[in-house]
Amino acid sequence: MRDGKTGHGEHKGQAAGNGRLTPGILWSMTTPWAVFLSALMPAVFGVVLALEQGGNLKVWNVALVLLIPCLLNAGVNLVNDYYDYRNGNDTPENIVAKEEGPLAYYRILDARPARTLGFVLFAAAAVLGIAVLVFCSWKPLLIGLIGAGIALTYSGSKVSTSYLPVGEPLSGFTLGGLVPLAVTAALTDRLDWMVLWKAVPMMLIVTMFMLDNNTCDMVRDEAAGRKTLPILIGRKASERLAHVLTVIWMGLIFGILAVWYPGALPFMAAAVFICRKGLMGIFRVPRTRETKLPATLVLTQVAFSVAIGYPVSILLHLLLFPSFGS
C-alpha cells in the first residue's frame, strides 16, 4: 500500500508524454522503492522468525511467501493510482514528483490498463496464496483473507479506507504485522502470536510513512474529499505524532532485541548510526507540500536502514549465538 509515492524524480510542472500508458510506465508504477520497504522487508522479517522456529525454509516456499506481499502491494499501488487519477486527486499541476502520480505526470488518456493490471496482480497473489496453503500450511488462510480484504477496501472506488483516518494504521497493521505473521505461519505450520509483538516496530514504521505522506498532502487531500488522520487531527498534531511514533518504534526495537536477541544489539546500533542524519531530520523537517521531497527523503533513509537492519541483526544473532535461549 502506497500513498507515500514520492521518489526523487522530476518536479511538478514538467509533466510530459503523449498520453499512452506504456509497459515502461506500468513497470515503474509496480516497482517503486515503497514496495521493497513496505512489503518485502516485513516478509523477510517473517522468514527470519521462521528460521528461529525451525521452519520449512525450502527455496520454493520462501520465494512464494516473499512474492505474494509484493504482488499484493504492487496491485494496490496500481489500483490506488488509477482512482486517484480518475477522481482528480492526482493532476499534472499538484504532483511534486513523477513517482507520486505517474498517470498524471504522463497525462495518460486511458488509465484503465493500470487498474486491470492491478487486479491481475491481486489474482496472481491469490493463486500463489492457494499454493502456499497446499504446499506449506493452511494456517495463514484467515490472515490472508483479512489482508486481502483490507487491501481491496484500501484501493476501492466506492469505499476506500485510504480516504479515512483508519487508512494509516490499517496499512501499518497489514503490511507490518499481518505479513510477517502469515509468512511465519506458512513456514512453521503454526500461529505464533508473539510474532505480532515483535513486528510492532514494523507496523509503526509503515504507519508513520503513511502519516507523513498524508500530512504533506493535507491541502490536496482535503480538496479531494479525503478524511485522513492528519486532516482529522491537524498538521501540528500529526507532526508531533510522527515524532512520538519514532521514539516508540526505536525504543521497541532495542527493547525486543535486548530481551530475545541481545547479540543483535551492536548490529542494530550500527544500522541506526548509518541513518543518524535522517533520524534527526525526522524531528526537524516540517511536513508540508513544499517540503514533501526532503521530508520523504529523510524518512526513507531511516526506514530503509531500520527495516533492513532489524531482521538482519536478528539473523546475525541467530547465526552467531545459535544456542541462546534454547
Backbone bond lengths (Angstrom), bond angles and torsions (degrees), N, CA, C in turn:
res aa  C-N    CA-C-N  psi(-1)  N-CA   C-N-CA  omega(-1)  CA-C   N-CA-C  phi
1 M - - - 1.459 - - 1.513 108.65 -
2 R 1.264 115.01 134.30 1.454 116.74 -170.37 1.512 109.69 -146.72
3 D 1.294 116.20 107.04 1.446 119.03 161.82 1.517 107.74 -102.69
4 G 1.339 116.39 -25.03 1.454 119.63 176.97 1.501 109.68 -79.01
5 K 1.301 117.22 74.96 1.461 121.53 -170.28 1.515 112.55 -94.02
6 T 1.292 116.61 -9.94 1.450 118.99 -171.04 1.514 111.35 -68.74
7 G 1.305 116.71 131.12 1.442 122.25 174.96 1.509 109.12 -114.76
8 H 1.296 117.20 -137.35 1.460 120.82 -177.13 1.517 109.79 -121.52
9 G 1.318 116.10 39.76 1.458 120.33 -176.98 1.499 112.54 -90.79
10 E 1.335 114.49 -160.39 1.447 120.83 -176.65 1.516 110.72 -69.07
11 H 1.323 116.25 151.74 1.452 120.81 -179.32 1.507 110.20 -84.26
12 K 1.351 113.93 168.59 1.451 119.42 179.43 1.525 109.53 -59.82
13 G 1.296 114.13 156.11 1.457 118.83 -179.23 1.510 112.21 93.88
14 Q 1.378 116.30 -7.17 1.449 119.63 179.75 1.528 111.30 -110.45
15 A 1.311 116.47 19.33 1.452 120.14 -177.41 1.522 110.23 -56.18
16 A 1.321 114.97 140.80 1.458 119.15 -175.03 1.514 108.80 -149.81
17 G 1.327 115.73 179.97 1.446 120.71 174.89 1.514 111.83 116.78
18 N 1.350 114.66 166.01 1.459 120.03 -178.74 1.520 112.03 -102.02
19 G 1.320 117.70 11.48 1.454 121.68 177.02 1.511 114.94 88.25
20 R 1.336 117.97 -1.25 1.463 121.65 -179.49 1.518 110.47 -91.67
21 L 1.326 115.52 138.23 1.455 121.20 177.01 1.521 108.15 -91.34
22 T 1.319 116.51 98.45 1.458 122.40 -174.16 1.529 110.75 -87.55
23 P 1.342 117.14 161.99 1.463 120.02 175.66 1.526 112.27 -57.66
24 G 1.334 116.73 -34.36 1.459 119.61 179.01 1.517 112.51 -63.46
25 I 1.327 116.66 -40.16 1.465 120.34 178.21 1.525 109.89 -66.67
26 L 1.328 116.90 -43.87 1.461 120.36 178.68 1.521 111.02 -61.41
27 W 1.320 116.30 -40.91 1.463 120.26 179.05 1.520 110.43 -62.19
28 S 1.323 117.11 -43.69 1.465 120.05 -179.84 1.523 111.42 -65.44
29 M 1.333 117.20 -29.26 1.460 120.84 179.59 1.520 112.16 -75.24
30 T 1.325 117.45 -26.07 1.466 120.53 -177.32 1.517 112.94 -95.54
31 T 1.337 117.89 -8.41 1.464 119.48 -175.79 1.525 112.75 -128.39
32 P 1.327 119.50 47.51 1.461 119.07 175.64 1.517 110.21 -78.75
33 W 1.335 115.97 165.77 1.458 119.82 178.64 1.517 111.53 -59.46
34 A 1.343 117.94 -26.44 1.463 120.85 -177.68 1.524 111.66 -63.53
35 V 1.348 117.88 -31.43 1.458 120.46 177.55 1.517 109.45 -63.74
36 F 1.329 116.17 -43.85 1.462 120.73 179.41 1.519 110.15 -61.30
37 L 1.300 115.85 -45.56 1.461 120.53 -175.09 1.515 112.21 -71.48
38 S 1.334 117.29 -50.59 1.459 120.50 -169.02 1.518 114.57 -91.07
39 A 1.318 118.73 -13.64 1.461 121.07 -179.30 1.522 112.53 -116.97
40 L 1.322 117.16 -49.52 1.460 119.64 -174.25 1.520 112.54 -72.48
41 M 1.343 118.07 -45.13 1.460 119.51 -174.77 1.528 113.11 -66.48
42 P 1.339 120.74 -39.63 1.470 118.15 172.76 1.526 112.48 -60.82
43 A 1.343 116.91 -34.54 1.460 119.93 177.16 1.526 110.38 -67.42
44 V 1.327 116.99 -41.66 1.468 120.80 175.76 1.523 110.17 -60.27
45 F 1.331 116.16 -40.54 1.461 121.01 176.99 1.532 110.21 -58.21
46 G 1.332 116.61 -43.06 1.455 120.29 177.32 1.519 112.49 -63.53
47 V 1.332 117.45 -38.21 1.465 121.22 177.79 1.528 110.33 -62.90
48 V 1.325 116.65 -42.37 1.469 120.39 179.53 1.529 110.56 -62.44
49 L 1.328 117.37 -43.34 1.464 120.16 178.66 1.525 110.90 -66.76
50 A 1.329 117.29 -33.30 1.463 120.37 176.01 1.523 110.67 -66.94
51 L 1.320 117.23 -37.58 1.461 121.58 175.71 1.522 110.31 -59.91
52 E 1.321 115.87 -42.63 1.465 120.35 178.52 1.531 111.19 -59.35
53 Q 1.330 116.59 -34.98 1.460 121.33 -176.57 1.525 113.20 -92.28
54 G 1.329 116.58 9.81 1.458 120.14 178.56 1.509 113.87 72.15
55 G 1.315 116.93 35.97 1.455 121.57 -176.60 1.518 113.76 -71.27
56 N 1.321 114.91 171.35 1.466 122.72 -179.82 1.522 108.87 -84.22
57 L 1.325 116.29 88.52 1.462 121.29 -173.09 1.528 111.90 -98.15
58 K 1.316 116.94 49.13 1.455 119.96 172.00 1.526 108.88 -67.51
59 V 1.318 115.73 149.36 1.462 120.68 -175.11 1.525 110.99 -56.01
60 W 1.322 117.21 -43.29 1.465 121.12 -178.67 1.526 111.03 -62.30
61 N 1.321 116.39 -43.87 1.463 120.30 -179.32 1.523 111.31 -64.35
62 V 1.323 115.90 -44.74 1.466 120.30 -179.65 1.523 110.38 -64.27
63 A 1.331 116.37 -42.03 1.466 119.71 179.46 1.528 110.89 -60.24
64 L 1.321 117.14 -40.63 1.461 121.06 179.46 1.524 111.57 -61.36
65 V 1.324 116.32 -50.31 1.470 119.09 -174.38 1.525 111.92 -72.38
66 L 1.321 117.75 -21.04 1.465 119.78 175.08 1.525 111.54 -81.39
67 L 1.324 116.36 -33.54 1.462 120.37 -175.93 1.529 112.38 -76.83
68 I 1.315 117.58 -36.81 1.468 120.82 -174.46 1.525 112.69 -58.05
69 P 1.346 120.12 -52.39 1.474 118.07 -179.49 1.520 113.06 -64.41
70 C 1.332 117.22 -30.49 1.466 119.25 177.86 1.527 110.89 -67.31
71 L 1.339 116.68 -42.66 1.465 120.25 177.11 1.522 110.91 -62.97
72 L 1.328 115.84 -43.61 1.458 120.20 -178.62 1.521 111.03 -63.87
73 N 1.328 116.34 -43.74 1.463 120.22 -179.07 1.525 111.27 -68.16
74 A 1.332 116.69 -40.72 1.463 119.76 177.71 1.525 110.65 -63.06
75 G 1.340 116.76 -38.68 1.455 120.16 177.40 1.516 112.12 -63.65
76 V 1.329 116.12 -42.42 1.465 120.60 177.14 1.520 110.20 -60.95
77 N 1.332 116.85 -43.11 1.463 120.61 -179.97 1.528 111.21 -57.94
78 L 1.335 116.14 -46.57 1.464 120.39 -177.96 1.526 111.71 -63.87
79 V 1.318 116.30 -48.10 1.465 119.73 -178.43 1.524 110.66 -65.90
80 N 1.337 116.07 -40.76 1.465 119.92 179.52 1.530 110.88 -65.19
81 D 1.335 116.77 -41.54 1.466 120.50 176.88 1.527 110.86 -61.62
82 Y 1.331 115.37 -40.41 1.467 119.42 -179.29 1.525 110.86 -61.21
83 Y 1.330 116.79 -48.86 1.464 119.07 -177.04 1.530 111.80 -71.97
84 D 1.334 117.47 -32.92 1.469 119.09 174.78 1.525 110.71 -62.09
85 Y 1.325 115.93 -38.71 1.466 120.52 179.92 1.524 110.97 -74.00
86 R 1.311 116.77 -45.51 1.462 120.44 -178.36 1.530 111.61 -64.06
87 N 1.340 115.99 -36.71 1.463 119.89 -177.50 1.523 113.22 -85.33
88 G 1.345 116.86 -0.48 1.457 120.19 176.94 1.504 115.18 83.81
89 N 1.338 117.63 11.51 1.462 119.36 177.69 1.524 111.09 -76.53
90 D 1.331 117.27 -32.40 1.466 122.83 173.87 1.524 108.57 -106.10
91 T 1.319 116.81 119.55 1.463 122.08 176.31 1.521 108.40 -131.73
92 P 1.343 117.82 159.53 1.467 119.40 178.05 1.523 112.85 -58.36
93 E 1.327 116.70 -23.73 1.464 120.21 -176.02 1.521 112.84 -86.14
94 N 1.348 118.43 -24.15 1.466 117.48 -172.47 1.518 114.63 -110.67
95 I 1.332 118.65 2.21 1.460 119.42 176.02 1.523 109.20 -88.15
96 V 1.326 115.80 143.84 1.460 119.68 -178.77 1.530 112.07 -97.29
97 A 1.326 117.63 -9.90 1.463 121.15 177.76 1.517 109.26 -158.15
98 K 1.306 116.20 155.59 1.461 121.60 -178.68 1.523 111.15 -56.52
99 E 1.340 116.53 -41.19 1.454 120.52 -176.79 1.521 112.81 -65.66
100 E 1.317 116.94 -21.68 1.461 119.71 -177.86 1.523 111.78 -73.33
101 G 1.310 116.94 -33.27 1.461 120.35 -179.91 1.505 110.86 -152.78
102 P 1.339 118.06 75.37 1.471 120.42 -176.53 1.522 113.22 -57.50
103 L 1.307 117.60 -38.39 1.470 120.00 -178.91 1.519 111.02 -64.61
104 A 1.336 116.11 -39.53 1.466 120.17 177.82 1.520 110.73 -72.34
105 Y 1.323 116.40 -40.74 1.465 120.41 -178.09 1.524 111.16 -59.12
106 Y 1.328 116.25 -44.29 1.465 120.77 -178.55 1.529 112.60 -89.80
107 R 1.326 117.08 4.37 1.471 122.51 178.53 1.536 111.24 50.27
108 I 1.320 115.18 52.76 1.459 120.90 -176.69 1.532 110.52 -65.56
109 L 1.314 116.14 130.35 1.462 120.99 -178.27 1.528 111.82 -80.29
110 D 1.317 116.98 -40.25 1.466 121.33 178.83 1.526 108.26 -126.57
111 A 1.328 116.19 101.29 1.470 121.08 -175.21 1.521 112.65 -92.68
112 R 1.325 117.72 2.35 1.463 120.03 -175.37 1.529 114.06 -59.86
113 P 1.350 119.85 -31.80 1.468 118.15 176.56 1.529 113.20 -59.54
114 A 1.332 117.54 -29.00 1.462 119.82 177.20 1.523 110.21 -64.90
115 R 1.323 115.91 -44.07 1.470 119.89 177.75 1.529 110.55 -64.00
116 T 1.332 116.11 -42.58 1.464 120.13 -179.73 1.518 111.08 -61.24
117 L 1.332 116.40 -46.11 1.459 119.78 179.10 1.524 110.52 -62.95
118 G 1.319 116.68 -37.16 1.458 119.77 177.34 1.515 111.58 -58.50
119 F 1.333 116.99 -44.95 1.459 120.24 179.22 1.528 111.41 -69.60
120 V 1.324 116.93 -31.63 1.470 120.22 175.24 1.528 109.94 -63.45
121 L 1.327 116.57 -41.92 1.463 120.01 178.25 1.522 110.95 -66.40
122 F 1.338 117.19 -37.82 1.465 120.15 173.36 1.524 110.14 -56.56
123 A 1.341 115.75 -47.25 1.461 120.70 -178.31 1.527 111.14 -63.68
124 A 1.341 116.23 -40.83 1.465 120.10 178.69 1.522 110.64 -62.59
125 A 1.334 116.50 -41.93 1.465 120.22 177.60 1.524 110.54 -62.21
126 A 1.340 116.86 -38.36 1.461 120.73 179.21 1.527 111.12 -65.42
127 V 1.334 116.54 -42.89 1.470 120.48 179.23 1.526 110.46 -62.64
128 L 1.324 116.73 -44.77 1.465 119.75 178.28 1.523 110.68 -66.23
129 G 1.333 116.21 -33.37 1.458 119.38 176.44 1.518 111.73 -62.85
130 I 1.337 116.59 -38.85 1.465 120.50 176.09 1.526 110.07 -63.76
131 A 1.337 116.09 -39.12 1.468 119.91 177.54 1.523 110.81 -61.37
132 V 1.326 116.94 -39.32 1.467 120.51 177.29 1.523 110.22 -62.36
133 L 1.334 116.91 -43.82 1.465 120.76 179.86 1.524 111.22 -62.03
134 V 1.338 116.86 -35.76 1.459 121.15 -177.28 1.522 111.64 -78.50
135 F 1.333 116.59 -45.74 1.461 120.47 -171.25 1.533 113.99 -96.59
136 C 1.316 117.29 -19.65 1.467 119.47 -177.38 1.521 111.24 -112.32
137 S 1.313 116.71 -71.01 1.463 120.84 -176.11 1.521 109.26 -166.39
138 W 1.334 116.08 149.52 1.467 120.08 176.06 1.525 111.29 -86.79
139 K 1.339 117.78 -6.64 1.465 121.50 -174.91 1.533 113.30 -58.27
140 P 1.332 119.84 -33.88 1.479 118.16 -179.28 1.527 114.34 -77.58
141 L 1.348 118.69 2.27 1.467 120.78 -172.69 1.525 112.30 -56.21
142 L 1.329 116.91 -54.29 1.461 120.10 -177.48 1.527 111.03 -63.38
143 I 1.340 115.91 -40.16 1.468 119.98 178.81 1.524 110.08 -61.14
144 G 1.331 115.89 -44.30 1.458 119.98 -179.96 1.515 112.49 -63.78
145 L 1.324 117.29 -39.89 1.464 120.50 178.89 1.524 111.13 -64.78
146 I 1.327 116.23 -41.23 1.468 119.87 178.05 1.525 110.09 -64.08
147 G 1.338 116.15 -46.65 1.465 120.33 179.92 1.514 112.22 -62.03
148 A 1.339 116.73 -41.83 1.465 120.03 179.39 1.523 110.77 -65.22
149 G 1.327 116.21 -39.81 1.465 119.67 178.14 1.513 112.15 -62.60
150 I 1.332 116.29 -42.37 1.466 120.43 178.30 1.520 110.37 -64.77
151 A 1.342 116.30 -42.25 1.467 120.19 -179.34 1.524 111.21 -62.32
152 L 1.333 117.04 -43.34 1.463 120.35 -178.26 1.524 111.76 -67.89
153 T 1.334 117.20 -40.07 1.467 119.15 179.41 1.521 111.23 -73.54
154 Y 1.337 117.10 -25.27 1.466 119.84 179.14 1.516 111.13 -64.78
155 S 1.310 116.58 -36.04 1.467 120.30 -174.63 1.518 112.40 -114.23
156 G 1.333 117.57 21.69 1.455 120.42 -177.89 1.516 112.41 -73.88
157 S 1.321 114.96 165.25 1.465 120.06 179.64 1.519 111.68 -88.80
158 K 1.333 117.26 -40.13 1.456 121.31 -178.67 1.523 111.15 -86.36
159 V 1.327 115.70 -48.55 1.463 121.57 179.79 1.516 107.98 -121.48
160 S 1.315 117.63 113.78 1.462 121.76 -179.52 1.522 109.21 -127.41
161 T 1.331 115.83 114.20 1.464 118.82 179.76 1.523 111.92 -68.37
162 S 1.341 117.74 -15.86 1.465 119.42 176.53 1.522 111.04 -67.91
163 Y 1.317 116.93 -15.86 1.466 121.62 178.62 1.530 111.77 -92.16
164 L 1.338 117.08 0.09 1.457 121.93 -173.93 1.528 110.71 -117.32
165 P 1.339 118.04 163.34 1.472 120.83 -179.33 1.522 113.95 -65.49
166 V 1.339 117.38 -12.14 1.462 120.00 179.74 1.521 112.06 -88.50
167 G 1.334 117.87 -5.76 1.459 120.70 -175.92 1.514 113.06 -60.54
168 E 1.331 116.77 -42.39 1.468 120.69 -177.45 1.537 111.96 -65.00
169 P 1.358 118.55 -54.85 1.469 117.57 179.59 1.524 113.65 -66.72
170 L 1.334 117.89 -31.26 1.462 119.50 177.62 1.522 111.26 -63.86
171 S 1.330 116.52 -41.29 1.467 120.24 177.03 1.519 110.41 -61.67
172 G 1.332 116.11 -45.15 1.455 120.00 179.79 1.513 112.15 -62.19
173 F 1.334 116.70 -44.43 1.461 120.90 -179.28 1.523 111.19 -64.99
174 T 1.324 117.05 -41.55 1.462 120.81 -176.60 1.520 111.76 -69.86
175 L 1.332 115.87 -55.42 1.466 119.60 -175.55 1.522 111.91 -76.71
176 G 1.327 116.77 -43.80 1.461 119.43 -176.26 1.508 114.21 -80.63
177 G 1.357 117.79 -25.65 1.454 120.82 -175.46 1.513 114.68 -111.38
178 L 1.334 117.02 -56.04 1.464 119.92 -176.29 1.521 112.55 -66.36
179 V 1.341 116.97 -34.92 1.468 119.24 -179.63 1.530 111.47 -62.29
180 P 1.345 120.48 -54.74 1.467 118.22 178.51 1.525 113.18 -63.65
181 L 1.339 117.82 -33.16 1.465 120.00 177.82 1.524 110.69 -64.06
182 A 1.333 117.02 -44.86 1.464 120.99 179.57 1.524 111.42 -66.53
183 V 1.320 116.61 -41.12 1.467 120.69 179.77 1.524 110.52 -62.11
184 T 1.322 116.70 -47.02 1.462 120.58 -179.97 1.524 110.95 -63.35
185 A 1.335 116.38 -41.96 1.464 120.04 179.13 1.526 111.40 -62.83
186 A 1.326 116.45 -40.16 1.464 120.36 -179.28 1.522 111.88 -65.12
187 L 1.311 116.70 -38.64 1.466 120.75 -174.26 1.519 113.46 -88.09
188 T 1.335 118.00 -16.68 1.472 120.82 -178.78 1.523 112.98 -114.61
189 D 1.322 117.30 -11.10 1.466 123.22 -177.90 1.526 112.15 62.49
190 R 1.323 116.55 32.34 1.465 119.76 173.51 1.524 108.99 -155.52
191 L 1.319 113.91 151.56 1.456 120.61 177.94 1.522 109.25 -93.04
192 D 1.306 116.14 116.26 1.461 121.96 177.59 1.524 107.53 -111.88
193 W 1.328 116.07 103.01 1.461 119.89 -175.05 1.516 112.17 -69.31
194 M 1.343 117.23 -14.60 1.463 119.70 175.01 1.526 110.86 -63.48
195 V 1.329 115.97 -24.02 1.469 120.03 177.38 1.523 110.12 -58.15
196 L 1.325 117.17 -40.75 1.463 120.29 179.50 1.518 111.44 -61.34
197 W 1.327 116.40 -39.91 1.467 119.28 178.90 1.524 110.64 -64.86
198 K 1.317 116.65 -45.33 1.461 120.09 179.87 1.528 111.58 -67.62
199 A 1.330 116.49 -20.62 1.465 120.78 -179.42 1.522 112.97 -91.25
200 V 1.326 118.17 -2.07 1.469 120.15 -179.19 1.532 112.11 -54.28
201 P 1.351 119.96 -43.00 1.472 118.30 176.88 1.525 112.77 -57.56
202 M 1.337 117.23 -39.43 1.464 120.44 177.06 1.525 110.88 -62.59
203 M 1.323 116.23 -42.42 1.468 120.06 178.92 1.525 110.69 -60.24
204 L 1.328 116.40 -44.05 1.460 120.33 -176.69 1.526 111.58 -69.22
205 I 1.329 117.12 -35.19 1.464 119.95 178.90 1.531 110.30 -64.67
206 V 1.342 116.76 -46.64 1.465 119.86 178.87 1.527 110.38 -63.80
207 T 1.334 116.51 -42.83 1.468 120.64 177.93 1.516 110.91 -58.60
208 M 1.320 115.70 -42.59 1.459 120.06 -178.64 1.527 111.24 -66.79
209 F 1.321 117.06 -36.09 1.462 120.47 176.36 1.524 110.31 -58.94
210 M 1.318 115.71 -47.53 1.458 120.17 179.82 1.525 110.75 -65.32
211 L 1.325 116.14 -40.95 1.463 120.95 -179.29 1.519 110.95 -62.41
212 D 1.331 117.01 -46.30 1.463 120.37 -179.53 1.525 111.36 -62.30
213 N 1.325 116.14 -44.58 1.460 119.61 179.93 1.525 111.04 -61.45
214 N 1.319 116.34 -45.77 1.463 119.85 -178.02 1.523 111.96 -70.23
215 T 1.335 116.89 -26.77 1.467 119.33 175.19 1.523 109.77 -67.98
216 C 1.322 116.71 -42.36 1.467 120.25 177.35 1.529 111.43 -63.84
217 D 1.328 116.29 -31.22 1.469 120.97 -173.57 1.523 113.62 -98.42
218 M 1.321 117.71 17.33 1.468 119.98 -172.90 1.527 113.42 -55.24
219 V 1.318 117.07 -48.13 1.466 120.44 -176.20 1.522 110.26 -63.55
220 R 1.322 116.13 -46.43 1.464 120.55 -179.51 1.525 111.11 -65.40
221 D 1.340 116.75 -42.58 1.457 119.99 -178.41 1.524 112.01 -66.91
222 E 1.320 116.07 -38.63 1.466 119.21 179.54 1.525 110.50 -64.76
223 A 1.328 116.05 -38.64 1.467 119.77 178.08 1.523 111.48 -65.26
224 A 1.343 116.12 -28.66 1.465 120.78 -179.93 1.526 112.35 -87.29
225 G 1.330 116.99 1.56 1.457 120.39 178.02 1.508 114.63 85.24
226 R 1.337 117.90 13.14 1.454 120.79 178.91 1.526 110.03 -79.79
227 K 1.328 115.71 150.08 1.462 122.17 178.86 1.526 109.08 -123.45
228 T 1.317 115.66 60.95 1.454 120.31 -178.27 1.521 110.35 -72.75
229 L 1.325 115.63 169.31 1.464 120.27 -179.02 1.526 112.43 -59.23
230 P 1.342 120.38 -44.48 1.470 119.72 177.69 1.527 112.99 -60.01
231 I 1.325 117.50 -36.66 1.464 119.72 177.72 1.522 109.97 -65.43
232 L 1.327 116.03 -35.24 1.465 120.60 -179.08 1.526 112.19 -70.76
233 I 1.339 117.51 -42.96 1.469 119.74 -173.27 1.524 113.27 -104.25
234 G 1.331 118.63 -12.64 1.455 121.65 178.27 1.519 112.92 97.68
235 R 1.328 115.93 160.61 1.461 121.55 -174.86 1.526 112.46 -65.73
236 K 1.321 117.53 -47.80 1.462 120.45 -177.16 1.523 111.06 -62.22
237 A 1.328 116.28 -44.64 1.462 119.69 179.15 1.525 110.88 -64.34
238 S 1.323 117.21 -36.04 1.465 120.86 178.44 1.522 110.93 -65.92
239 E 1.325 116.91 -41.02 1.460 120.17 178.37 1.522 110.48 -65.43
240 R 1.337 116.92 -41.69 1.471 119.77 177.80 1.526 110.66 -64.44
241 L 1.331 116.49 -39.17 1.459 120.09 178.15 1.521 110.90 -62.61
242 A 1.329 117.25 -39.97 1.466 120.70 177.60 1.524 110.95 -62.04
243 H 1.328 116.54 -39.97 1.463 120.27 178.14 1.528 110.60 -64.06
244 V 1.330 116.17 -43.92 1.467 120.62 179.84 1.524 110.67 -63.99
245 L 1.330 116.74 -43.55 1.463 120.49 178.89 1.522 111.34 -59.99
246 T 1.329 116.63 -39.24 1.467 120.33 179.13 1.519 110.90 -60.92
247 V 1.321 116.29 -46.53 1.466 120.71 179.17 1.527 110.52 -62.63
248 I 1.329 116.74 -41.15 1.466 120.46 -177.22 1.520 111.36 -66.94
249 W 1.358 117.02 -50.46 1.462 116.45 -176.17 1.521 112.26 -69.56
250 M 1.322 116.96 -30.68 1.457 118.76 176.41 1.527 110.39 -67.62
251 G 1.334 116.33 -44.22 1.459 119.98 178.16 1.516 112.18 -63.76
252 L 1.333 116.62 -40.19 1.461 120.36 179.28 1.523 111.90 -63.68
253 I 1.314 116.58 -41.27 1.467 119.43 179.58 1.517 110.86 -57.86
254 F 1.314 116.29 -50.72 1.464 118.91 -177.70 1.523 111.31 -70.50
255 G 1.336 118.04 -31.43 1.458 120.44 175.85 1.514 111.81 -66.61
256 I 1.328 116.98 -45.19 1.464 121.38 178.91 1.526 110.69 -63.29
257 L 1.313 116.11 -43.75 1.466 119.56 179.40 1.522 111.05 -64.38
258 A 1.318 117.65 -40.78 1.466 121.06 -178.80 1.527 111.46 -62.48
259 V 1.324 116.81 -36.18 1.465 120.73 -177.34 1.524 111.98 -80.57
260 W 1.329 117.95 -46.96 1.461 121.24 -172.54 1.530 114.33 -104.60
261 Y 1.325 117.41 -28.02 1.468 119.97 -173.98 1.530 110.39 -138.67
262 P 1.319 118.80 63.48 1.474 119.44 -175.44 1.522 113.65 -61.06
263 G 1.325 116.60 -28.10 1.456 118.97 178.45 1.512 113.24 -67.14
264 A 1.335 116.62 -14.31 1.465 121.00 -179.90 1.519 112.74 -84.07
265 L 1.329 117.54 -15.07 1.468 120.81 -172.64 1.526 113.92 -57.29
266 P 1.342 119.52 -46.86 1.469 118.01 -179.86 1.525 113.10 -62.28
267 F 1.317 116.88 -36.19 1.463 120.34 -179.64 1.531 110.73 -69.67
268 M 1.325 116.12 -40.07 1.463 119.13 177.82 1.519 110.46 -67.73
269 A 1.330 116.44 -37.74 1.466 119.81 177.25 1.523 110.56 -61.63
270 A 1.330 116.49 -37.60 1.465 120.24 177.89 1.526 110.54 -65.27
271 A 1.337 117.04 -39.67 1.466 120.43 178.58 1.523 110.92 -63.21
272 V 1.329 116.62 -40.72 1.466 120.38 178.55 1.523 110.46 -67.67
273 F 1.324 116.68 -38.07 1.464 120.18 179.08 1.526 110.61 -62.27
274 I 1.322 116.37 -38.96 1.463 120.66 -179.93 1.526 110.97 -61.16
275 C 1.328 116.63 -36.66 1.472 119.93 -175.77 1.529 112.06 -102.80
276 R 1.329 117.83 21.50 1.469 121.27 -173.68 1.527 112.70 -59.84
277 K 1.337 117.64 -38.25 1.464 119.72 -179.68 1.525 110.74 -66.86
278 G 1.324 115.84 -41.85 1.454 119.27 176.74 1.515 111.59 -64.38
279 L 1.334 116.37 -37.12 1.458 120.72 179.26 1.522 110.90 -62.23
280 M 1.317 116.41 -42.87 1.466 119.39 177.12 1.528 110.70 -67.18
281 G 1.332 116.27 -33.71 1.455 120.00 179.55 1.516 112.97 -64.16
282 I 1.336 117.07 -29.85 1.464 120.41 178.00 1.524 110.68 -57.84
283 F 1.330 116.27 -35.10 1.460 120.88 -177.93 1.528 112.28 -88.76
284 R 1.316 117.18 -9.06 1.470 120.00 -174.41 1.525 114.24 -110.90
285 V 1.319 116.99 -36.54 1.464 119.81 -174.40 1.526 109.83 -81.71
286 P 1.329 118.59 124.42 1.466 120.79 178.20 1.524 111.23 -70.41
287 R 1.330 116.08 155.67 1.464 121.42 178.98 1.524 108.78 -101.41
288 T 1.315 115.91 90.80 1.457 121.50 176.40 1.521 108.45 -131.68
289 R 1.306 116.28 170.37 1.461 120.35 178.92 1.520 110.55 -61.90
290 E 1.333 116.16 -38.50 1.463 120.97 -177.03 1.525 111.77 -71.34
291 T 1.332 117.73 -27.22 1.468 120.96 -177.03 1.527 111.91 -106.60
292 K 1.329 116.80 18.39 1.466 118.82 -175.66 1.522 112.36 -62.25
293 L 1.321 117.76 -42.16 1.463 119.57 -178.97 1.522 112.16 -62.02
294 P 1.353 120.02 -52.54 1.466 118.42 178.03 1.521 112.98 -65.10
295 A 1.339 118.10 -35.26 1.464 120.43 178.37 1.525 110.59 -63.94
296 T 1.330 116.21 -41.71 1.459 120.54 178.38 1.517 110.94 -67.47
297 L 1.325 116.37 -37.83 1.459 120.67 -178.53 1.520 111.64 -62.22
298 V 1.344 117.45 -47.67 1.464 119.18 -177.42 1.525 110.68 -66.29
299 L 1.325 117.25 -39.61 1.463 119.48 179.40 1.520 111.01 -68.37
300 T 1.330 116.91 -37.19 1.458 120.40 178.19 1.520 111.12 -62.77
301 Q 1.331 116.67 -43.14 1.464 120.51 178.63 1.519 110.91 -58.05
302 V 1.324 115.68 -45.67 1.461 120.32 -178.96 1.526 110.69 -68.89
303 A 1.324 116.05 -47.76 1.461 120.20 -175.52 1.525 111.64 -62.79
304 F 1.330 117.46 -41.79 1.455 120.05 177.93 1.521 110.94 -62.29
305 S 1.309 116.27 -47.74 1.459 120.33 -177.64 1.522 111.39 -62.47
306 V 1.326 116.13 -42.98 1.461 120.42 -177.77 1.526 111.19 -75.31
307 A 1.336 117.24 -44.40 1.465 120.56 -178.00 1.525 111.59 -63.38
308 I 1.325 116.82 -30.51 1.464 120.71 175.38 1.522 110.50 -84.44
309 G 1.328 116.23 -43.01 1.457 120.68 -175.87 1.512 113.77 -64.39
310 Y 1.337 117.33 -36.69 1.465 120.76 -176.78 1.532 111.85 -61.87
311 P 1.341 120.25 -57.69 1.469 118.73 179.17 1.525 113.72 -68.45
312 V 1.327 116.79 -35.02 1.468 118.90 -179.31 1.521 110.88 -66.68
313 S 1.328 117.48 -40.07 1.467 119.98 179.04 1.529 110.51 -64.82
314 I 1.346 116.96 -38.11 1.468 119.68 176.24 1.523 110.40 -65.25
315 L 1.325 116.86 -41.77 1.461 120.98 178.41 1.524 110.80 -60.28
316 L 1.317 117.06 -43.57 1.466 120.46 178.83 1.525 110.96 -63.77
317 H 1.323 116.83 -38.41 1.468 119.90 175.94 1.526 110.41 -60.77
318 L 1.334 117.10 -45.56 1.462 120.70 -178.70 1.525 111.63 -63.46
319 L 1.329 116.33 -35.66 1.464 120.23 -179.68 1.522 112.03 -75.49
320 L 1.335 116.23 -38.01 1.464 120.42 -176.00 1.521 112.84 -84.58
321 F 1.331 116.49 -28.58 1.470 120.63 -177.50 1.532 109.52 -129.74
322 P 1.329 117.35 63.89 1.473 120.28 -173.78 1.519 113.86 -63.92
323 S 1.315 118.21 -24.13 1.466 120.12 -177.53 1.516 112.90 -92.65
324 F 1.330 118.23 -3.05 1.465 120.73 -177.66 1.525 110.12 -65.18
325 G 1.329 115.83 127.54 1.459 121.60 176.43 1.514 114.20 79.44
326 S 1.332 117.56 -1.95 1.467 119.01 -178.71 1.516 111.64 -88.15
